[in-house]
Each structure stands twice: as structure tokens, then as C-alpha cells.
Amino acid sequence: MTKKVKKCLFPAAGYGTRFLPATKAIPKEMLPILTKPLLEYGVSEAVEADINLMAIVTGRGKRAIEDHFDTSYELEHQIQGTSKEELLGDLRELRSKCTFSYTRQIEMKGLGHAILTGEVLIGNAPFAVVLADDLCDNGDDEGVLSQMVKLYDEHQCSIVAVEEVPKEETQKYGVIAGEFIKDDLIRVNDMVEKPSPDEAPSNLAIIGRYILTPDIFDIIRETKPGRGGEIQITDALLEQAKQGRVLAYKFKGKRFDCGSVDGFVEATNYFYEKTK
């Protein structure tokens, strides 16, 4: 029986040090692009892909995330019947369509470890992973996760979203190599975490959208710390790739690196222009 992707994992325990001092008390996932926090954009993308169980890995100082997706009786009573009530319309609709669960990552040991921490919320099911500071938009067309879920339904294997980056920027990303099945789909045979430009197997960089099969948890458990002394999801995925079970997808849409100030400002300007 084919399993559907119905759960989305959001690793959200990081410190967001590139945005200090703003992120000293505010989770980086709650930084707003216009009037919505980054994480809400990610949840909306998951809901559009018909995913309704949101599993969020948090850490110390991240209570604002839980509060945001909860009901605020005092606030909602205060604005009830006023023109401001409609400002919560999108968030209320999200709450009506999905369920949120949370667990804490006690130690920060890399993205692979963050995903493994979420196993208790995911169980034995395929699942999506969204890194909220990679903000994606595809206008009125299908979002990135919707595109990837359709591919998963067809191929039933792990899928990573990739885009071409300048060769000199490969050291910021996990980078893949493989054989093109179609113009936008690659069977991955190699993955390297943050390679230098002269060591990179290509300029196709993994961005913060994944669909993973549940056997990845056992693989992560056996994965030794890699670059930076952290447990890298790239290293775990390479084990699946060696068995021909990882695809890379050159997604349709625009992606903003909102983990950087430049990308955050670019995204803010982009979404502001869309409101005009």
C-alpha cells in the first residue's frame, strides 16, 4: 500500500545567531516577512500540499512558536467585531486545517540530529521537512512541497529540493551529483556537505525542503558526526543515495535565504511589492 505524506517536520531549535541581537529573545522562525512570521509561511506551504500534521522541534526560548499557533483568548476577545479581527483570518484557517505537536531538542548537534529528535512525532511514515528560513514562493502556482509530494507519490523515495548556485557559494550548502532522469529530476549518486568550490561535484545545492522515508531515522542513528562536528542529514541521505533511493528536484519557484540579512530584506521587498 502506497503511503501518503501527511506529516511535516520543522526543525526550529537553532539560535539564529546571524540575526543577533534580534534573536536573543525572539525565535528566528518568528521573524516576520511583512505581517507573518517565517514559520507561518512554511506551515501554509505544507497545508497547501495536503499535509495536516505539523511536527515542530523546538528548544529553549522558543515558546513564542507554540503561542503563535494557539488561541489567544484575551487578544481575540479584544478585537472581536472590529476591522482588526480579519487580520487573524489566515492564521485561524491554518489552525482549523492542521494539528501541531512539539518536542524539544536539548542539544544542538546538527540538522540530522534535529530530524532524529522529531522521530517521536513522526513515527513510521514518510514525512516532509521544511526549514522555515528558506522561504519559497511560486506565485499562484503550486508550492514547492506540493510539487515534491506529487513526485513522492510517483517514486516512493526520499527527495531533496535543489537549485543552481554560483560555484563560489557551494561551501554554504549540501551539494549533489547524479544522473538526470528528466530536465528537472536527478537520481542522486553523490552528496557532499559544504564542499569548497574546487571539491564540489556540481553547483546543485540542497535547499530547505525534503521528503524523507522513515528508514532515515535508523540511518541517522548510525551516522557519525561530519563537517563541523555535527550530524549532517546530507551524510545520512548519501547512504540512501548509494542504494538509488534519493532524487533531487529542481523546483519551480523562487527561494529566499531568510537566514541571512540580505535574503531577509530581499524577501520583505518581494512580498511587499506583491501586495501592491
Secondary structure as the mmCIF struct_conf table of DSSP 4:
data_model
#
loop_
_struct_conf.conf_type_id
_struct_conf.id
_struct_conf.beg_label_comp_id
_struct_conf.beg_label_asym_id
_struct_conf.beg_label_seq_id
_struct_conf.end_label_comp_id
_struct_conf.end_label_asym_id
_struct_conf.end_label_seq_id
HELX_LH_PP_P HELX_LH_PP_P1 THR A 2 LYS A 4
STRN STRN1 LYS A 7 PRO A 11
HELX_RH_3T_P HELX_RH_3T_P1 THR A 17 PHE A 19
TURN_TY1_P TURN_TY1_P1 LEU A 20 PRO A 21
HELX_RH_3T_P HELX_RH_3T_P2 ALA A 22 LYS A 24
TURN_TY1_P TURN_TY1_P2 ALA A 25 ALA A 25
BEND BEND1 ILE A 26 ILE A 26
HELX_RH_3T_P HELX_RH_3T_P3 LYS A 28 MET A 30
STRN STRN2 PRO A 32 ILE A 33
TURN_TY1_P TURN_TY1_P3 LEU A 34 THR A 35
STRN STRN3 LYS A 36 PRO A 37
HELX_RH_AL_P HELX_RH_AL_P1 LEU A 38 GLU A 48
TURN_TY1_P TURN_TY1_P4 ALA A 49 ASP A 50
STRN STRN4 LEU A 53 THR A 58
TURN_TY1_P TURN_TY1_P5 ARG A 60 GLY A 61
HELX_RH_AL_P HELX_RH_AL_P2 ARG A 63 HIS A 68
TURN_TY1_P TURN_TY1_P6 PHE A 69 PHE A 69
BEND BEND2 ASP A 70 ASP A 70
HELX_RH_AL_P HELX_RH_AL_P3 TYR A 73 ILE A 79
TURN_TY1_P TURN_TY1_P7 GLN A 80 GLY A 81
BEND BEND3 THR A 82 THR A 82
HELX_RH_3T_P HELX_RH_3T_P4 SER A 83 LEU A 88
HELX_RH_AL_P HELX_RH_AL_P4 GLY A 89 LYS A 97
STRN STRN5 THR A 99 ARG A 104
BEND BEND4 ILE A 106 GLU A 107
HELX_RH_AL_P HELX_RH_AL_P5 LEU A 111 THR A 117
TURN_TY1_P TURN_TY1_P8 GLY A 118 GLY A 118
HELX_RH_AL_P HELX_RH_AL_P6 GLU A 119 ILE A 122
BEND BEND5 ASN A 124 ALA A 125
STRN STRN6 PHE A 127 VAL A 130
TURN_TY1_P TURN_TY1_P9 ALA A 132 ASP A 133
STRN STRN7 ASP A 134 ASP A 137
TURN_TY1_P TURN_TY1_P10 GLY A 139 ASP A 140
BEND BEND6 ASP A 141 ASP A 141
HELX_RH_AL_P HELX_RH_AL_P7 VAL A 144 HIS A 155
BEND BEND7 CYS A 157 CYS A 157
STRN STRN8 SER A 158 GLU A 164
HELX_RH_3T_P HELX_RH_3T_P5 LYS A 167 LYS A 172
BEND BEND8 TYR A 173 TYR A 173
STRN STRN9 GLY A 174 LYS A 182
TURN_TY1_P TURN_TY1_P11 ASP A 183 ASP A 184
STRN STRN10 LEU A 185 GLU A 193
BEND BEND9 LYS A 194 LYS A 194
TURN_TY1_P TURN_TY1_P12 PRO A 197 GLU A 199
BEND BEND10 PRO A 201 PRO A 201
BEND BEND11 ASN A 203 ASN A 203
STRN STRN11 LEU A 204 LEU A 212
TURN_TY1_P TURN_TY1_P13 PRO A 214 ASP A 215
HELX_RH_AL_P HELX_RH_AL_P8 ILE A 216 GLU A 222
HELX_LH_PP_P HELX_LH_PP_P2 THR A 223 PRO A 225
HELX_RH_3T_P HELX_RH_3T_P6 ARG A 227 GLY A 229
BEND BEND12 GLU A 230 GLU A 230
HELX_RH_AL_P HELX_RH_AL_P9 ILE A 233 ALA A 241
TURN_TY1_P TURN_TY1_P14 LYS A 242 GLY A 244
STRN STRN12 VAL A 246 LYS A 250
BEND BEND13 LYS A 252 GLY A 253
STRN STRN13 LYS A 254 ASP A 257
TURN_TY1_P TURN_TY1_P15 CYS A 258 GLY A 259
BEND BEND14 SER A 260 SER A 260
HELX_RH_AL_P HELX_RH_AL_P10 VAL A 261 LYS A 274
TURN_TY1_P TURN_TY1_P16 THR A 275 THR A 275
#
